[in-house]
């Protein structure tokens, strides 16, 4: 089953804006809905090319190309070959390439990652495999990105 679906949800999440009168007391409160979006690439689907998403991407299929997003989840059947830039990366499947995770890189027991990897923090469950060049990146220090890296 192939599934490529972009979800846009309007949920009961709201931004609260207060309007104050001349006494600096709250006169009126306006609630505006927050829109969240996520991209899901289902099992059996194959994507070639560049993917950019402001929020979350979940991959159960195959991606051959670069990915840039806030949060990336690679499920057990998911496979990625290419460059990844994300705040958090949760892996159960396979990844090959250059990986730049600003915050948390979490590997589950079924995960396999190979390539040049930079991370803010890392968690590896027993059985998770991390192979390649590793680099810790402090969020507070601006560092140079990897250049001219090719997948194995």
KOLRO-964539 format. One record per residue: chain; residue in one letter; x, y, z of N, C-alpha, C in turn. Coordinates in steps of 0.001 Angstrom, whole numbers, padded with zeros to 6 digits. Layout:
N
[A,A,[X,Y,Z],[X,Y,Z],[X,Y,Z]],
...
***
This chain:
152
[A,X,[000836,-001175,000000],[000000,000000,000000],[000886,001244,000000]],
[A,X,[000649,002129,-000935],[001394,003377,-001002],[000557,004501,-000426]],
[A,X,[001233,005381,000268],[000520,006510,000851],[001443,007710,000879]],
[A,X,[001065,008727,000171],[001754,010012,000231],[000672,011011,000535]],
[A,X,[000678,011525,001730],[-000435,012350,002170],[000078,013530,002975]],
[A,X,[-000375,014705,002623],[-000047,015904,003376],[-001266,016250,004200]],
[A,X,[-001112,016251,005501],[-002215,016563,006396],[-002094,018005,006859]],
[A,X,[-003179,018713,006777],[-003235,020025,007392],[-004373,019961,008387]],
[A,X,[-004050,020138,009636],[-005034,019999,010694],[-005314,021356,011313]],
[A,X,[-006577,021640,011492],[-006935,022789,012309],[-007501,022188,013578]],
[A,X,[-006765,022288,014638],[-007131,021659,015890],[-007540,022713,016893]],
[A,X,[-008055,022299,018027],[-008466,023288,019025],[-007294,023941,019739]],
[A,X,[-006199,024146,019003],[-005070,024892,019538],[-005240,026327,019088]],
[A,X,[-004996,027256,019970],[-005224,028646,019638],[-004107,029539,020146]],
[A,X,[-003920,030632,019435],[-003042,031694,019897],[-003956,032718,020550]],
[A,X,[-003616,033104,021732],[-004428,034071,022455],[-003819,035462,022301]],
[A,X,[-004644,036389,021836],[-004208,037773,021714],[-005100,038625,022608]],
[A,X,[-004469,039380,023458],[-005223,040249,024367],[-005217,041682,023859]],
[A,X,[-006373,042288,023885],[-006490,043698,023545],[-006741,044441,024849]],
[A,X,[-005880,045423,025122],[-005974,046157,026387],[-006541,047550,026152]],
[A,X,[-007248,048048,027151],[-007766,049409,027038],[-006754,050395,027613]],
[A,X,[-007131,051645,027751],[-006185,052679,028191],[-005686,052472,029615]],
[A,X,[-006393,051709,030465],[-005961,051431,031834],[-005011,050231,031905]],
[A,X,[-004652,049688,030749],[-003801,048520,030644],[-004484,047256,031194]],
[A,X,[-005816,047281,031216],[-006597,046108,031610],[-007075,045411,030346]],
[A,X,[-007198,044093,030440],[-007625,043324,029273],[-009077,043642,028957]],
[A,X,[-009300,044162,027750],[-010637,044537,027298],[-011276,043383,026520]],
[A,X,[-010448,042698,025717],[-010975,041659,024845],[-009886,040626,024574]],
[A,X,[-010282,039362,024427],[-009330,038313,024103],[-009769,037663,022799]],
[A,X,[-008840,037577,021857],[-009134,036982,020562],[-008370,035672,020461]],
[A,X,[-009046,034607,020049],[-008405,033309,019856],[-008328,033016,018365]],
[A,X,[-007129,032699,017875],[-006932,032344,016479],[-006440,030900,016404]],
[A,X,[-007007,030079,015506],[-006546,028689,015398],[-005124,028600,014844]],
[A,X,[-004374,027603,015327],[-003025,027336,014834],[-003130,026184,013841]],
[A,X,[-002517,026342,012681],[-002521,025256,011693],[-001224,024465,011812]],
[A,X,[-001360,023145,011901],[-000211,022250,011960],[-000216,021413,010692]],
[A,X,[000943,021082,010168],[000983,020215,009001],[002063,019165,009192]],
[A,X,[001848,018025,008589],[002851,016970,008606],[002750,016207,007292]],
[A,X,[003863,015654,006874],[003931,014894,005637],[004177,013443,006003]],
[A,X,[003389,012542,005411],[003548,011111,005656],[003841,010427,004329]],
[A,X,[004951,009693,004279],[005303,008904,003099],[005116,007451,003501]],
[A,X,[004100,006830,002963],[003684,005501,003391],[004547,004369,002880]],
[A,X,[004365,003209,003493],[005098,001998,003129],[004820,001664,001667]],
[A,X,[005891,001393,000926],[005761,001064,-000493],[005938,002260,-001412]],
[A,X,[005816,003467,-000896],[005998,004670,-001712],[007495,004956,-001870]],
[A,X,[007879,005472,-003048],[009257,005853,-003312],[009277,007291,-003803]],
[A,X,[010086,008115,-003151],[010210,009526,-003503],[011659,009791,-003878]],
[A,X,[011872,010479,-005025],[013214,010900,-005433],[013187,012404,-005566]],
[A,X,[014116,013065,-004846],[014174,014513,-004922],[014316,015141,-003551]],
[A,X,[014109,016446,-003501],[014289,017219,-002279],[012941,017437,-001596]],
[A,X,[012930,017266,-000267],[011710,017475,000516],[011997,018516,001584]],
[A,X,[011148,019556,001643],[011248,020567,002694],[009877,020698,003335]],
[A,X,[009858,020672,004659],[008615,020781,005427],[008920,021581,006675]],
[A,X,[008032,022491,007052],[008250,023311,008237],[008058,022532,009534]],
[A,X,[007274,021466,009507],[006986,020732,010729],[007532,019314,010673]],
[A,X,[006683,018326,010718],[007087,016923,010872],[006930,016135,009584]],
[A,X,[007887,015217,009348],[007799,014262,008246],[007928,012861,008834]],
[A,X,[007033,011961,008407],[007097,010555,008804],[007331,009736,007546]],
[A,X,[008355,008892,007578],[008699,008085,006406],[008574,006605,006738]],
[A,X,[007681,005932,006014],[007544,004477,006101],[007999,003825,004798]],
[A,X,[008151,004638,003749],[008588,004158,002437],[010046,004480,002198]],
[A,X,[010390,004775,000929],[011774,005046,000536],[011916,006468,000013]],
[A,X,[012975,007143,000457],[013281,008481,-000037],[014726,008495,-000497]],
[A,X,[014942,008926,-001741],[016280,009075,-002295],[016448,010556,-002617]],
[A,X,[017012,011302,-001673],[017166,012740,-001846],[017333,013439,-000510]],
[A,X,[017387,014748,-000567],[017633,015548,000629],[016326,015887,001345]],
[A,X,[016405,015937,002679],[015234,016241,003506],[015604,017342,004484]],
[A,X,[014750,018342,004586],[014926,019401,005580],[013575,019626,006248]],
[A,X,[013553,019492,007593],[012306,019653,008335],[012602,019906,009808]],
[A,X,[011537,020112,010573],[011697,020308,012015],[011939,018961,012696]],
[A,X,[011003,018031,012514],[011103,016701,013129],[010958,015641,012037]],
[A,X,[011834,014632,012072],[011787,013550,011100],[011677,012228,011833]],
[A,X,[010728,011404,011384],[010529,010062,011942],[010700,009072,010788]],
[A,X,[011646,008147,010928],[011850,007104,009927],[011410,005797,010575]],
[A,X,[010271,005270,010118],[009700,004054,010682],[010485,002808,010312]],
[A,X,[010057,001648,010835],[010761,000370,010606],[010933,000054,009134]],
[A,X,[009941,000354,008315],[010014,000055,006883],[010580,001228,006087]],
[A,X,[010946,002306,006770],[011453,003507,006117],[012926,003418,005773]],
[A,X,[013293,004057,004651],[014675,004081,004196],[014952,005434,003546]],
[A,X,[016084,006048,003917],[016458,007353,003369],[017910,007298,002905]],
[A,X,[018173,007812,001685],[019533,007988,001173],[019645,009443,000765]],
[A,X,[020528,010182,001453],[020704,011585,001119],[021046,012407,002343]],
[A,X,[020981,013734,002181],[021278,014652,003279],[020013,014915,004081]],
[A,X,[020182,014959,005405],[019065,015243,006305],[019444,016399,007214]],
[A,X,[018541,017374,007320],[018687,018485,008258],[017400,018548,009058]],
[A,X,[017502,018360,010392],[016308,018369,011231],[016658,018792,012649]],
[A,X,[015649,019223,013389],[015851,019511,014810],[015931,018206,015585]],
[A,X,[014973,017294,015326],[014982,015980,015977],[014825,014893,014916]],
[A,X,[015457,013753,015174],[015393,012611,014258],[015183,011352,015080]],
[A,X,[014077,010650,014793],[013703,009415,015473],[013765,008312,014425]],
[A,X,[014640,007304,014625],[014885,006303,013583],[014607,004888,014061]],
[A,X,[013802,004171,013264],[013599,002736,013438],[014076,001991,012194]],
[A,X,[014180,002696,011069],[014574,002102,009788],[016025,002353,009445]],
[A,X,[016290,002624,008137],[017656,002781,007630],[017884,004173,007052]],
[A,X,[019080,004708,007312],[019477,005994,006741],[020929,005899,006302]],
[A,X,[021219,006397,005086],[022584,006502,004581],[022787,007921,004086]],
[A,X,[023870,008566,004552],[024167,009898,004037],[024657,010845,005103]],
[A,X,[024534,012124,004800],[024963,013179,005705],[023769,013597,006561]],
[A,X,[023959,013566,007878],[022857,013846,008806],[023274,014963,009746]],
[A,X,[022445,015991,009806],[022698,017125,010688],[021466,017310,011569]],
[A,X,[021569,016876,012828],[020461,016968,013778],[020840,017989,014842]],
[A,X,[020093,019076,014915],[020430,020157,015838],[020187,019781,017299]],
[A,X,[019170,018967,017556],[018853,018617,018940],[019051,017119,019186]],
[A,X,[017978,016332,019168],[018039,014923,019566],[018033,013968,018381]],
[A,X,[018990,013042,018384],[019033,011917,017460],[018737,010677,018285]],
[A,X,[017607,009996,017985],[017212,008825,018773],[017129,007608,017861]],
[A,X,[017915,006564,018198],[017935,005330,017430],[017273,004214,018215]],
[A,X,[016316,003577,017602],[015645,002442,018213],[016423,001166,017876]],
[A,X,[016023,000039,018451],[016786,-001214,018319],[016877,-001715,016879]],
[A,X,[015916,-001375,016023],[015929,-001857,014641],[016605,-000877,013682]],
[A,X,[017161,000212,014181],[017711,001267,013314],[019114,000956,012816]],
[A,X,[019417,001518,011626],[020753,001418,011042],[021036,002751,010359]],
[A,X,[022089,003444,010808],[022475,004723,010219],[023941,004656,009841]],
[A,X,[024258,005075,008604],[025655,005158,008197],[025887,006470,007456]],
[A,X,[027067,007052,007694],[027408,008292,007015],[028123,009254,007939]],
[A,X,[028022,010525,007616],[028637,011584,008405],[027517,012227,009217]],
[A,X,[027623,012146,010535],[026515,012500,011423],[026937,013561,012421]],
[A,X,[026171,014642,012498],[026373,015628,013558],[025075,015717,014344]],
[A,X,[025200,015906,015656],[024032,015857,016528],[024229,016758,017739]],
[A,X,[023111,017158,018350],[023150,017913,019604],[023192,016973,020794]],
[A,X,[022356,015931,020753],[022396,014856,021747],[021949,013574,021048]],
[A,X,[022340,012428,021626],[022028,011152,020985],[021565,010136,022021]],
[A,X,[020585,009308,021620],[020118,008179,022429],[020097,006963,021508]],
[A,X,[020747,005882,021943],[020779,004665,021135],[020268,003509,021967]],
[A,X,[019165,002912,021538],[018650,001729,022214],[019500,000523,021837]],
[A,X,[019513,-000487,022702],[020282,-001696,022450],[019882,-002294,021106]],
[A,X,[020871,-002529,020256],[020627,-003081,018924],[020699,-002027,017828]],
[A,X,[020550,-000767,018164],[020649,000306,017177],[022075,000436,016663]],
[A,X,[022229,000644,015354],[023560,000696,014754],[023825,002081,014185]],
[A,X,[024977,002641,014561],[025411,003960,014120],[026839,003820,013611]],
[A,X,[027020,003948,012278],[028315,003707,011661],[028723,004935,010858]],
[A,X,[029968,005386,011039],[030448,006508,010251],[031196,007511,011096]],
[A,X,[031221,008730,010619],[031908,009818,011307],[030893,010591,012140]],
[A,X,[031166,010680,013438],[030242,011346,014352],[030832,012650,014854]],
[A,X,[029959,013652,015009],[030415,014942,015505],[029330,015543,016403]],
[A,X,[029720,015877,017618],[028825,016575,018539],[028810,018045,018163]],
[A,X,[027616,018635,018071],[027493,020061,017781],[026769,020746,018918]],
[A,X,[027429,021700,019516],[026810,022512,020561],[025904,023530,019889]],
[A,X,[024648,023615,020321],[023690,024549,019733],[024149,025997,019834]],
[A,X,[024925,026309,020857],[025341,027683,021096],[026549,028115,020271]],
[A,X,[027192,027155,019602],[028382,027465,018805],[028054,027230,017332]],
[A,X,[028254,028244,016512],[028012,028111,015079],[029196,027378,014472]],
[A,X,[028887,026261,013772],[029940,025454,013173],[029700,025320,011679]],
[A,X,[030767,024992,010961],[030684,024803,009527],[029961,023501,009208]],
[A,X,[029130,023512,008152],[028433,022293,007750],[029376,021393,006961]],
[A,X,[029003,020110,006844],[029785,019167,006061],[029800,019604,004600]],
[A,X,[030916,019391,003934],[031024,019723,002515],[031513,018507,001748]],
[A,X,[030985,018358,000549],[031417,017304,-000369],[031385,015917,000234]],
[A,X,[030262,015548,000859],[030110,014214,001425],[029287,013365,000480]],
[A,X,[029724,012178,000178],[028997,011265,-000690],[028585,010048,000104]],
[A,X,[027379,009518,-000179],[026906,008340,000533],[027766,007133,000193]],
[A,X,[027795,006180,001118],[028621,004986,000945],[028039,004038,-000051]],
***
